[in-house]
């Protein structure tokens, strides 16, 4: 059986066809130098001298380069709020998981990934479909209670009746999300092929929010805007209400008792939410970690070639470039992402909780930027090595996974070296 991915075989077939149309001397590598006119030479020289737009990146936790003084002030204010501990008097709880944003986003710096898992549950019925158990407090369990809540008789949430699936989730890094927020919807949709019309085995599709906007944030691309993403996290993870979510979460569907929450709602102002948005918008993607050793660098470069040959870049789109903008920080920015921001069917090994707009085994392509900063992989952290995470890929990624399994040990290590450099 030929284990070459369909998209790769298509490229090889096209190359063979081009070779058949070339003279024999060219196919053998004996290429006669063509006659080039002076204007053509000048054009070639001009193209060769055009520098590639540098990547927008910085050390982990640092802001985007080129900020104005006002943007630096906004970044600093947002950083302080992102790392500030809340208590009951300032809006925490009464049910919550962590008391500050950075508790889930602190590795290796503020804005990074988190080691503290949260528990999510859902119910799936073949007739009724997927339920996030909203009537029983929702799909995210709150595991902690403030002292004021305990004094009022409140306890942490229990596993709700009727659930059929349970999982742990690890928080991904929020580096570079301001750039992701500015990717035009058309640039995301151009990669969608829900019916696999081109027959390459890849059938990514977009997710949409309640207003019909293309989703890009969250494990299943359920949020289209940073403000929506942040306001929901404030409520569900910290129990902090805001203008977008002015009501407290319940305990398994039962309203919190009087006196459990002393702070008036909404507990976070629109200005505070905006400060958090400003901070995350201005966080830079982490820079590549490249070695000084020439052989190690050559291995990484070969690993990048193998990444493309295996068809991994069909979903993990390496870079995006933004268009014109009134803000010079974002205008024409080119940045690494290694995601197409689309949903893909990943097979039974990665099937987990469901969502109303996805199946249990559909996930947004994970961003690989910053992969080398992590030591746990996949949404639930079950993989302790990158190779283990690759081995669990199925569904649309099965062909690339099988090719990875068939690589020589040298080629496999080169590919892993490339991934660790991201």
N, C-alpha and C positions, 0 to 999 in steps of 0.2 A: 504493500500500500504506500502511496505517495503521501508523506506527512507534511509536505509544504503547504502553508496556508493558501487559500484560493486567491487572495489578493496578490500574494507573492508569485504564484504560478502565472497569473495574468500578466504581471510585469515581465516575467521570464519569456513568456510566449511572444509578447510584443517585441522584446529585444531580439529574439531569434528571427522574427519576421523582418526586423530592420536589417539584421546581418545578412539575410538572404538577398536583400536588395542592394547590398554594398558590393563593390568589386572585390574579387578574391584577395588582392593584395591588401586591402583595408581590413578584411576579416582576419588575415594572418598577422596584422599589426604593422605591416609595411605600408604606411600611409604616405602617399605623395603629398608634399607641401602644396596647398592650393595657392593660386594667385590671388593676392589681396590688394585691393586698391588703397591708395593713401587715405581717402576719407574713411574707409572701413577700418584701417589701422588706427586712425585717430579716435574713432568711436570705441574700438576695443580698448584702447588705452584709457579712455575716459571712464568706461565701465569698470576696468580693473582698479582704477584709482578711487572709485567711490567707496568710502568706508561704510561698513555695515553699522546700522544704528546700534549703539551699545545697549546691552540689557539693563533694564531698570531693576536694581537689586541693592542690597546692603547687608551688613552683618545682622544676624537674628535679633529682632527686637528694636532695630533702628528704624527711623522714619524714612520715607521716600526722599531721595536726593533733590535738592533744589527748592525746598520749601521757603515760602516767605516768612517774615517775622511773625505775622498774624497766624499762619499755619503752624509754625513751631509752638506758639503759645497755645493754640487749640490742641495740638498733640500732647503737650505737657499737662494741660488740664484734664484731658481725657485719660491719660496715663494714670494720673492721681486717682480719678474716680474708678477706673478699671481695677485698681489695686487696693481700693479702700474697703475695710471691713464694715459691714452694716450690722446694726442690732435692731431689736424690736422697736425702739423709739424712732429709728430712722427708716423703718419700713421693712425690715427683714421678717420673713415668715408670715404667719406663725408656723406654717409648714415650709420646709426648704431642704435643699441638699448641701449647698455651700453658702458662705456668708460674703463672698466677693467674687467678682468675675475671674480674677486671676487664679483662683483655686482650681479651676478647670482648664486654665490656659496659662501655664507657668513654666513649661519645659521646652527648651533650656532657658527661656526668658519670658517675660511678660508678653502675652500674645501667642505663645507657643501651644503645644498640645498638652493634654492632661493625663495623669495616671489614675485619677479617681473615677471609677466607673459609676454610671447611673443605671437604674433598672427600668426597662420598658416592657410593657405587656400589651397584647392585642387579642382580639377574638376573631376567628374566621369561621364563617358558615358557608357551605357550598351554595345555599340559596340566597342568603342575605348579604354575602360578601364580607368585607373586612370592617371591623368596628374598632375604634380606638377607645372604646369604653368610656365615652364622655359622661354617661349617666352614673358612672362609678368613680369619677375623679380623673379620668383621662388615662393616657397610655404611659405617662412618666410618673413613677412613684416618688413621693417625697419621704425621705428617710429620717429627717430630723425635725425637732420641734423646739421653738424658743421657750425660755423659762416662763414667759407670760402665757404661752399656749399650754404648757404643762399645768400651770396653776389653774387654768380654766378647764382642765380635764382632757386636753387634746393629746393624742398619741400618734406616732408615725403611721403612715398608710400601710394597710395590709394588702396582700395579693387579692385582687378583686375576683369575685365569683364570675364564672363564665369565661375567664381567659383561656386561650388555647395555645398561646406562645409567650415565651419570656426570654429576654436577652439582656446582656450588659452592653453599654455603649461607652466608648472612650471619646473624649472631645478632641477634634482635630485642631490644628493651629489655625489662627485667623490672619496670619501674615499675608499681605498682598491682596486682601479682599476688596480694597478700594479700586484696584485695577480690574478685578473680576466684575465689579459692579458696573463698570463702564464699557464692557464688551458689548457691542451692538447685538441686539437679538438676532439679526440676520446672520451674523458671524457664527452664532451657535446653531441656528436652524439649518445652515448650509451643510452641516455634517450629519443631519438626521436622515435616516433611511429606515423608517419603521417596518416597511414591508420587504426589506432587503432586495430592492429593485435591481441592484447591481450584482447580486448573487455572490457577494464576498463573505457571507456568513455573519456580517456585522449589521445589526439593525437597531441602532440607537434611536431613542425618541426623546423629545423634550418633555419636561413636566411643566405644568402651568399653575399659577396661584389662582385664588378665587376671583381675581379681576382679569384673568386671561393673559397675564404677563408671563414670560418665560422664566422659569425658576432656575436658580443657580447656586443657592446656599442651602445647607443642610445635606444630610447623607442621601436624601432622595430628591434633592433640588426642589424642595417644597416652598422655599421662600425666594421671591424675586428681588427683594430690597433688603439692604442692611438694617434699616430701621425696623422693619417687620421681624427680621431674624433676632435682633437684639431685644426688642420689647417682649417677645415671647420667651426668650431665655431668662430675662429678669423675672417674669412671673413664675415660670415653671421650675426654675432652678433655685431662685432665691425668695420667691413669694413676694416680690415687689411689684405692686400695681403701677400702672402708667396710664396716660390718656388713651392709648390704644387698647389696654386691658385693665379697666378700672375696678374689676371685681376680683376678690380673693379666690384662690383655688379652694375647692372643698376637700374634705377628707373622705376619700372613697365615695364621693357623691353627697355626703352629708355636710351642710354648711358649718363653718367653724363656730364654736360657741361664743356668746358675748364675753368681752374682756380678753379674748385670746390675742387680739391684734390692736394695740393701743394707737398706732399711727393712722391718721386720717388718709383716706384714699382720694385721688391717686397719690401713691407714696413717692414716685419718681416724676419729676416735672418733664415737660417736653424738652426744656433746655438741657436737663441732665441726660436724657436719652440721646440728644443731639451731640453732646460732648463725647459720649461713648462711640457714636457713629463717626465723629471726626477722628477720634483716635484710631479706630480700626481702618477707616478709609486711608489714613496716612501711613500705616505700617507697611514697610517695604517687604517684598519677597526676599527670602534668604539667599545670599550669594552661593554659587557653586563652590564646593570644597575640592579644589584641584591640587594634586601633589606637585612638588618641585622635581621629583625623580622622573626622568624622561621615560623610563620603561613603564613605570606605573601610569604615567599620563597616556602613553601609547595603548596600554591595556584598556583604559577608560574610553579612549576614542574608538577602539575596536568594539568594546561593549556597546557603545552607542550605535554602531553600525549593525550589530547583531539585534539590538532592540528594534530597529526599523525592519530588518530582514524578517524577524519573527512576527511582524505585523502588530507589535504592541502599540505603535504610534497611530494605529487606526482608531483607537479610543483615547489613548493618552497623548493627545495633541500637544506637541512640545511647546510651541510659542504662540502668542497672540500679539498683534500690533494694533494699538488704538489709533483712531483717526484724529481729526482736528478737534481742538478744545480751547475754550477761553482760558483754561488754567494751564500754564506752561508745564506744570508738574506732570500732567497726564497727556498733553498733546503729543501724539505720535509715539507714545511709550511702547517699547517692545519688551515683553517679559515672558519668562518661562512659567508654564502652568502644568503641562503634562496631564491635561484632562480636556475632554470635549464638552463637559458639563451636561452630558446626556445620560439618560437611563439605559442600562443594558441588562439583559438577562444573563445572570451569572451562574446558573445551574444549582442543583440540589445541595451541594456542599455549603453554599453561602446563603441558602434559604433561611429566613429568620422571621421576625415579626412582619406583619403586613402593613399596608397603609391604604387609605381609601383610593388613592390614584395609582398604586403600583401593586405588583404581585410580591410575594414574600421573597423572591429571588432577584428582583430588580433593584439595582443600586446605581446611583450616579457615579460616573468614573471618578475614582479618587484622585485628587491632586497629588502628584509625586514630588512637587517642590518641597524641600525640607525632609525628604524621606530619610536621608542619612543622619538626621538628628533624632530619630525615633529608635526605640528598642522593642516596641510592640506594634503589631501591624494588623490590618483589617479593622472593621468598625467595632468589633468586640475585643480586640487585643489578643485573640487566641493564638496568633502566630508570633513566635519569638524570633523568627528569622525571615528575611525577605524571601528566601527560597521557599520556605513553608507557605508564605502567603501566595506566591505564584502557583504552587502546587495545588492550592485549593480553588483556583480559578476554573470555572466550567462554563457551560452555556456558550455564549458568543466568543468567549476567550479560550475555549477548549483547544482549538488548533494551535494557538500560540503557546499554551501550556504544554501540549504534547511535544512541540518542537523544543521547548526548553528542556524537557525531560530527556530528549535525544541528543542534546548538545554534548560535545566532549567536555571533560572536566575543565580544561583550559578555557574554552569558550564560555562555559557557564560562569566561571570565576570572573571573566572579563565583563560579562553582562552585569553581574552583581556589583562589581567595582564601579561600573557606570552608575547604577542605581544609587549606590551609597554616596556618590559624589553630588547628587542633586540636593 
